[in-house]
Structure formats: C-alpha cells, structure tokens
Amino acid sequence: MSQTWRLLDTGLRSAAHNISLNRALLEARAAGESPNTLRFLRFTPCALLGYHQSAAQELDLEYCQAQGIEVQRRITGGGAIYFDPGQLGWELYVGRRDLGLADMEAISRRLCELAASGMRGLGVDARFRPRNDIEVAGRKISGTGGIVEGDALLFQGTLLLDFDVERMLRVLRVSAEKLSDKAMANARERIVTLRELTGDVPALSRVQEVLVEAFAEGLGVAFEPSGLISEEEERWGAALQEVAQPGWIHLVEKPPADRSLCHATQKFPGGLVSASVDFDAAGERIKQVWFSGDFFVAPRRAVMDLEAALRNTSLERLESTVANFFATHEVDCLQFDPVNFARIVRQALGVVPQVAA
Amino acid sequence: MATVRGCNLPDDLYYNVENNVWARKEADGTITVGMTSYACSLAGEIVSYTPKKVGKEIEQNKSVCTVESGKWVGPVKAPVTGEVLATNPDVAAKPGNINADPYGSGWLVKMKPSNWDGDSGGLVTGAGVANAFEVKMNADGFGGC
C-alpha cells in the first residue's frame, strides 16, 4: 500500500505569514513532528528576495512602499520575484531519504519534471529546463528553489496563472533601470502565463488537481487533505515574530553600487547582437544575461535557453558554457558564429575578448 | 587521509558525519570549521555564503553559516558550541572556493569552543572516519564524488 502524505492548502496570505509558515513547516518536518506534505499557497502583492539577496540591491523599495507591496525574504535560494494573487505557489516538505536521491541537482530535476508533467494536464507543453525552471516553448512559467534542514527539505515553485509584467519590472531594481517598451517586450517574450497559453485563467481547483495527480503518481504516494498540527502552529508563532523583524529583511545588505547592469551592442558577420549583463563584479559571476538584436537563430527559443544556461555562471566559464550549449543543442545559426554570444558578454563587461588569428 | 567513494576525508579532522561538517583543532585552542568534500559534491557549485557575525555565540548543531548552490539553501551546523572568531573574506568574495578547496582556503568560520572536551565526544576522527561516511553515503544513496 502506498504512503499517505498530507495535502495542505493555506490559501491567500501575506508574505510574512507564508514565509514564517515555510520555516515552521520545515522545522516541524525536520523534527519528525509532521508528515511529508504538498502545500499550495498564494500571496497578497509582495516582493520576495532570495535568501542571500540584499533588498537595496534587488528592489525598488520606494516603489514597493508607495504601492503597498510587502517586502519579505524567502528562506530558499534564487532571485527576487514579484508575487500577487495571480500566481499559485506549490511546495513539498519531505524527508531527504524519502525521495531516494542524494544529489541536490537531481532532486530539483525530479521535482520540476513532476510539476511540469502536472502542468501538461492543463494542455500546455511544460518542460523542465536546467537548473530550476519550468518553461513552455522556451518561456518561463514556473521558477523554483529549495532549502535543506537536517534530514528534511523544502522545495518550492511558482506557477504563473496570470502575471503583471510591468509591475514586476517596476519592483525589481535592475530591470527598472531600463523600463522601456523594449524592456517590456523582452520580459513578455521570456515569461508566459496559463492565461496567455489557454486563453483564460484556469480554475485554481483544476490547477491544484493536476499537480496533486502528478506528484502522487510520480512519487507513488496518496494525498490526504488536512490542516496544521499544533506543533506547527506553535513554531509558526515564533517564526512570524522573527520574519517581522527589520533584521530579517536586512539580513544581507549590499550596496546597490556593487551590482551593475552592463550593456554592449555590436555588429558581427551574420547579425547585430546586444547583451545586457547583470554582473556580480566582486564574485566575478554572471547573475543573468539577456540577448537581443537582429541575428538568425532557429529555433528562437535557443536564445532564452542559452540565457538560462548562463545564469549564475562564473566569468571564467563563460566561453566553455556557451560552447557546451551549442554542442549539446540543435541550433541553426546560419552565418552567425555562436562564439559571438560570449564575445558580446565580455564586451559588455568591458573585457574585450581576444579573437583568434 | 581517508577516501570514500572518491571523496577526500582527511582523518585528522573531527567530523559531525550527519551534518557533513568538519572541525580542525588549532594549536591555540580555536577551531576551524568547514564543509566536507562529500557535502560539496552533493551541493554542486556554491554561489552564496552568509556566515553568522563575528562575536556571536552559536550552540552545537545550530547554523553557523548558510550557503547556496543551484538555488538550494543549506545551513552549515556548528560541530561544537562556541563563539564565531572569524569569517572567511575570500569565500565571501568567491564562494566557489569552498568547492575548490573545502579543507583549506574554503574554510567557513573560525570558532572559540566553549567546551571542546564535552562537545567533541560525538565527533568522529581518525580510523572511524571512512566507515562512518561509507554508512552515510550508503543511506543517502550517493554514487561518488
């Protein structure tokens, strides 16, 4: 007989409530008090930092305050996101050994693949894209992140039913620097919602149903709906106090100036290409890169997949990551040499690449 | 030096095997703390490092620093109770140093133990290291470094 896991729906809540519940539920699972759980959650409008991010560096805090957008810090990793009731959050709290996988990347892949298979039940061709995205035709529909605590882990993801791209660009500081029609078009090209794909926002109950079915089948378990246990309620109270402290939001503080968005545009044989690079100069790491311009690449999604492959890449591995991407993906570039993607990033960073004679 | 499933595990260090952390006793009575090569292999390339502040007293098995790799956050648990004496600026600048040299330049914090003799009894060192990690890797379903 299969194991029974809990299905927990905590509904629409503030970010402080949701994040403190993350902490309480994970601690209770790690302490062996609570069962393995699939949780659904939604947020009132908020900006959520990744655990290791700085609010001043990532967010337009003035805009958030003026608009009544709550600012919180996730306990999981990854980048800052804007959340409102148009997105569904899904989370798994499980014992590490219950998944039968040790390697963290393998765990991400497995859980994203299950979530994607559930999304396909809604008639959209959702697929896992390394390392942490779920995409439809190259456009991101779900982002994920996780945290390990003792023998337990929490893995969480979003699902865009509907989304306000302009608001996201205003909330996130780096993209706000270039809030233009072009930036809006670029962001819209890279993100997709169920509303856009299916012509309407599907019923929340239907979306939850397909995800539950996919996780149940993939993990070989049955889900039984139930609420919080008393130990979790108790831990939640303590966690809520902790995340309400300014020290929590400002746990990591880095000056905005330490983070730069660099641009370059150049005409190469085969086309004109631009790169915008979100660069961590101290750590010599590409946080994110966006390519645009007038060059032939087919399928077009390859550009977005390349951007995903370059996320969080140390600068010394730029060229090898680009080369490896084109060696492992079927991409037709006609006259355009794929090496130019690495060259334009180097140019944006002010490091002119040496061109082989 | 022990090598278990390709992971280097120096047997002169003191390990909390379950938490995958090591401590090295220094001549002046302080300790240096870090992640094992096994933990690094499970995590993949580490991209963020946030240690607890210097001067803070950390209880045994409570988080003394947090690292992030591939969007996974993981706390690193203090092997013994003590005060944080130093954090590693080179790792703060380049967290990938942890993977590159987990027992050397990739150390995470230095601590002043409040009761080393009392707290270190549960830590594994010397001849027992290889077997303890073999058992853990087997339970975790780990292929190898």
Interface residues (C-beta under 8 A of the other chain):
Chain A: G50 Y51 H52 I75 T76 G77 G78 R96 R97 G100 L101 A102 D103 M104 E105 S108 R131 N132 T144 G145 G146 I147 V148 E149 G150 L251 V252 A282 G283 E284 R285 N312 S314
Chain B: N19 S41 L42 A43 G44 E45 V47 S48 Y49 T50 T66 E68 S69 G70 K71 W72 V73 G74 P75 A93 K94 P95 G96 M137 A139 D140 G141 F142 G143
